[in-house]
Amino acid sequence: MSTAKATLIDTNARAGEIFVKEYFYRVYDSSRHELFRFYREDSVLIWNGNAKKGLQTLRDFFQQLPPSTHNIQSIDCQPIADGTESPQASNIFVVVVGTVTYAKEDPRHFHETFILAQEPGKGTYYIVNDCFRLTTGPAS
C-alpha cells in the first residue's frame, strides 16, 4: 500500500471517529434539537426501514424521539474511493455498533451506517446518508 493511500485511510478513519465520538452522539443525547444541523436538505435518513428527507422533516423526527443515551461499542471508518488519493476529496463510510437507551426503556442494540461528505471549501463534514436500525430485543 502506498504511503498516500495509508495516509488517506488514517485521515478518514480519524475524521469519522471524531465525528461520531465527539459530535454526533454527544449532540444526539444532550442537544437533540441541534441534530438536524449535521444533515443537508438532500440528506436521507433511513430509520428502521422508514425514509426521512429534508431538514424540517429530520428536525421534527429527531425532536419527537424520547431522551436517549448511546453507548458506542465499535466504530469502523474507511474512505470511499473517488479516483484520487487526496484526503480532502474523499467521502467517508462509517459503521457504528452499540446500545441505546430511550427514556426508561431497557438498552437495545443498534447499528448505524453513515456516509459523510466534506463541505465544499470547508474542513467539516455532513451526513449524506444515514441508515439506523434497532436490532431485536433488549441488550443483555
N, C-alpha and C positions, 0 to 999 in steps of 0.2 A: 504494500500500500504506500502510495506517495505521501510525502510529508504534508503537502497541501490538502490531500483528502483526509488524512488523520486530523489535521487542524480543523477542517470543516466539520467533521464528526464531533470532535471535542467541543468546539464553539457552539454548535447547535444543541448538543446534549446539555451543556451548562445553561444556555438560554431557556430551553424547555423546562429544566428543573427549577430554575429561578422563577419562571412564570408560574409554575404550579405551586411551589412551596411558599414563596414569598408574596405572591399577589392573588392568584385566582381563588384558592380555597380560604385564604385569610379573609378576603372580601366576602366570599360566599357565606362564611359563618358569622361575620361580625357586622358587615355593612351591605347586606344583600341588595338594598335599593340602588347601589352603585354597580352591581354586577354587569348590567347591560353595557357598560362602557368598554368592556373587553370585546364587544362584537361590533359589527358594522351593519348597515341596512340590508346588505345582501347575504349576511351570515346565516347559516342554517344550524338549528339545534334539533337533534332527534332525541326525544326524551322517552325512553321505554317504548320506542316504536312510533311515537307521535311527533310529526314535524312542526316546528315553530320557526317563523321567519319574520324579520322586520324588528326594528329596535323597540317600538312601542309594544308589540306582541311579546317580545322577550322580557321587557321590563315588567309588564303585567304578570307574566307567568312566574317569574322569579319571586315577585312580591307576594304571590298567593301561597308559596310553599311555606310550611311550618319552619320554625327555627331549627338549625342544624349544627351538627359537629362532625367534621370529617376527620378520619384517621387514615393517612396515606401509608400504604404498605409497600408499594413499589411504583417507580416511575421509569419508563423507558422512552428515550427520545432518539430520533435519527433525522438527518436531513432528507428532504425529498429532492431527488435528482432533478436539476433544471438545466443540465447541459454545461454548467460551469462549475468551477471549484471555489467560487468566491463565497466566503461565509456570509456576506451581506446579501447575497442573491437567493438564498435558499428559504423555502418554507420548511417547517418542522412538523414531523409526525410525532405525537406524544400519546403514550398509553399510560393510564393511571389505574391502579387497583387499590382498593381499600375498603373501609367500612364507613357508613354514615348513620348517624342517629338523628331522626327527625322528632322534634318535640320530646315527648317522654316515651317514645317507642323504643323497642329493642334495636340495637345496632344491626344493620343489614350490609351485606357485601355489595359493592358496586364496581363497575368497570366503566371508564370514561376514556374516549379517544378524541383528541383534538388535532386539527390541522391549523397551525399558526402561520400567519404571513407577516412579513415585516412591513410596517407602514412606509409608503414611499417617501424618501427623503428624511426618514427618522430612524432611530435605533430601537424603536419599540415594536412590539408585536400585537396583533389582534387575532381573534378566533374567526377563521373562515368557516370551518365545520366543527361541530361538537356532537358526539354521539354518546349518550349516557344510558346506562342500563343497570337497574337494580337486579341483583340475582335473587333467586328464590330463597325464601326462609331467612330467619334471623341469623346473625353471625353468632358462633358459639364462643 
